[in-house]
Amino acid sequence: MSFSSVAVIVVLTLLTALYVAAEFGAVSVRRSRLRQLAEDGHWMARRLLPLIDDPHCLDRYIAASQIGITLTSLILGAYGQAAFTPDLAPIIQGLFKLEPRMAESVAAGAVLLTLTIFNVILGELVPKSVALQFPTQTALFTTLPMEWSLWLYRAFISFLNGSSILLLRMLRIHQTGHRHVHSPEELELLIAESRDGGLLEPDEHRRLQRALRLRLRTARQLMVPRDRIQAVDANEPFDAVLTRLADSPFTRVPVYRGTLDQLVGTINTKQLALRLLTGAPLRSMAGLLRPVVTVPDSLPGDRLLALFRERRAHQAIVLDAASRVAGLVSLEDVLQDLLGGTRDEIAQPAPAPA
């Protein structure tokens, strides 16, 4: 056993650690953080961002890391056995009185086991933990070595990626490349870890949790039920309707004809008041009615919020499976569920005739 042999083992282990750190750093780093650093003039972030931002480039980046890990581990095992087995075999032969070939086999196995444990701890587990704890710094630190590795392994990467894509196509599995995506459950875990690490205040943690769980809430759970909707009947005398609208605390009031299931539109009480203040003649509500937005009662809260944004609407009528009015949900209802808080005492809808 010589100093040069030990030095080679250490270098190979460090190379394995470099590739492991690069892989975990690349899949853990936040693109928004890299983009911010690049905009601030960080030259290494500018080099790394295109590799991380493109799924196909990221796929090649990960492939280079995995090839590097495999090659350094194989070389480490082969070199370690060749370098240390001849010195260890005579010692084992003398201690256990074994045949020369048996002693050599035992020595080779012992060397391989020792190097594997050494490589797993220092070459894989430690750099993985460091990369997960400091993903941005790790990803930036390993950028240049990984760029060299991408150039060095380019033929291997093309061959191995092509082979894997061909195999996936044979299995009818669509290849999308590596992406920085997390399931809602993983996001909740990340948020909880950020809270435990002191990066989030309790209020911030609760708001983020509500935002993630909004997808589990349906329109039926968020709505004001049918018997509490305040609406007006278009068949009533116009003066009576005006009186009811003037007494209403709501800006948008549904209008029905006969029964609540026969909706004809919604009326904006502010627009009605402005029309009356200008002195313009007004004999009916027909010119002020706006189309009714309807949603199924099973619509998830996050999709409901997206619908409000797309339709530029502030409320929607919730329909049950029989297409009957089950309730009314407003943008305020969704935001209150998202942000917490209590309802305004004034905004308590009165029962409407159905």
Residue pairs with C-beta under 8 A, 6 or more apart in sequence:
1 83
1 84
1 87
2 83
5 79
5 83
5 84
8 79
8 83
9 76
9 79
9 80
9 83
9 115
9 118
12 72
12 75
12 76
12 79
13 72
13 76
13 118
13 119
13 122
13 123
14 123
15 68
15 72
16 68
16 69
16 72
16 73
16 76
16 119
16 123
16 124
17 122
17 123
17 124
17 126
17 127
18 68
18 127
18 142
18 145
19 64
19 65
19 66
19 68
19 69
19 72
19 149
20 65
20 69
20 123
20 124
20 127
20 128
20 131
21 127
21 128
21 130
21 131
21 138
21 141
21 142
22 61
22 65
22 68
22 131
22 138
22 139
22 142
22 145
22 146
23 62
23 65
23 66
23 69
23 131
24 127
24 128
24 131
24 132
24 135
24 138
25 131
25 135
25 136
25 138
25 139
25 141
25 142
26 51
26 52
26 58
26 61
26 62
26 65
26 139
26 146
27 58
27 62
27 178
27 180
28 131
28 132
28 135
28 139
29 52
29 135
29 136
29 138
29 139
30 135
30 136
30 180
31 49
31 52
31 53
31 180
33 136
34 45
34 48
34 49
34 52
34 53
34 136
34 139
35 45
35 49
37 45
37 136
37 140
38 45
38 46
38 49
42 140
44 140
44 143
44 144
45 140
47 143
47 144
47 147
48 139
48 140
48 143
50 57
51 57
51 58
51 61
51 143
51 146
52 58
52 61
52 139
52 180
55 176
55 177
55 178
55 179
56 177
58 177
58 178
58 179
59 161
59 177
59 178
60 150
60 157
60 161
61 146
61 150
61 178
62 178
63 153
63 157
63 160
63 161
64 146
64 149
64 150
64 153
64 157
65 146
65 149
67 149
67 153
67 156
67 157
67 160
68 149
68 153
69 124
72 123
73 119
73 123
76 115
76 119
77 112
77 115
77 116
80 111
80 112
80 115
81 108
81 111
81 112
84 107
84 111
85 104
85 107
85 108
85 111
88 107
88 110
88 111
89 100
89 103
89 104
89 106
89 107
89 108
90 103
91 107
92 98
92 103
92 106
92 107
92 110
93 99
93 100
93 103
96 103
96 106
98 106
130 138
131 138
131 139
150 157
164 175
165 175
168 174
168 175
169 175
182 190
184 212
184 215
187 212
188 209
188 212
191 200
191 205
191 208
191 209
191 212
192 205
194 200
194 205
195 202
195 205
200 208
206 340
207 338
207 339
207 340
210 337
210 338
210 339
210 340
211 338
214 300
214 301
214 302
214 305
214 334
214 337
214 338
215 300
215 301
215 302
215 303
216 300
216 301
217 300
217 301
217 337
218 297
218 298
218 299
218 300
218 301
219 295
219 296
219 297
219 298
219 299
219 301
219 304
219 316
219 318
219 329
220 297
220 298
220 318
220 326
220 327
221 301
222 301
222 304
222 329
222 333
222 334
222 337
223 297
223 318
223 326
223 327
223 328
223 329
223 333
224 327
224 328
224 329
224 330
224 333
224 349
225 326
225 327
226 260
226 325
226 326
226 327
226 354
227 351
227 352
227 354
228 327
228 348
228 349
228 350
228 351
229 254
229 260
229 325
229 327
229 328
229 349
229 352
230 248
230 250
230 253
230 349
230 350
230 352
231 253
231 254
231 255
231 256
231 260
231 352
232 241
232 244
232 245
232 253
232 254
232 255
232 256
232 267
233 241
233 255
233 256
233 257
233 258
233 353
234 241
234 255
234 256
234 257
234 264
234 285
235 257
235 258
236 244
238 283
238 284
238 285
241 285
242 272
245 253
245 267
245 269
245 272
246 269
248 269
249 346
249 347
250 269
250 347
250 349
251 268
251 269
251 270
251 314
252 266
252 267
252 268
252 269
252 314
252 315
252 330
253 266
253 267
253 269
254 260
254 263
254 265
254 266
254 292
254 317
254 328
255 263
255 264
255 265
255 266
255 267
255 285
255 289
256 262
256 263
256 264
257 264
259 354
260 325
260 352
260 353
260 354
261 324
261 325
261 354
263 292
263 317
263 325
264 289
264 292
265 289
265 290
265 291
265 292
266 289
266 290
266 291
266 292
266 315
267 285
267 288
267 289
267 290
268 288
268 290
271 288
272 285
272 288
275 282
275 288
276 282
292 317
293 307
293 311
293 313
293 315
293 316
293 317
294 316
294 317
294 318
294 319
295 304
295 307
295 316
295 317
295 318
295 319
295 329
296 318
296 319
297 318
297 319
297 320
297 321
297 326
297 327
299 307
301 334
301 337
301 338
304 316
304 329
304 334
305 331
305 334
305 338
307 313
307 316
308 314
308 316
308 331
308 334
313 331
314 330
314 331
314 332
315 328
315 329
315 330
315 331
316 328
316 329
316 330
317 325
317 327
317 328
318 325
318 326
318 327
318 328
318 329
319 325
319 326
320 326
336 342
336 343
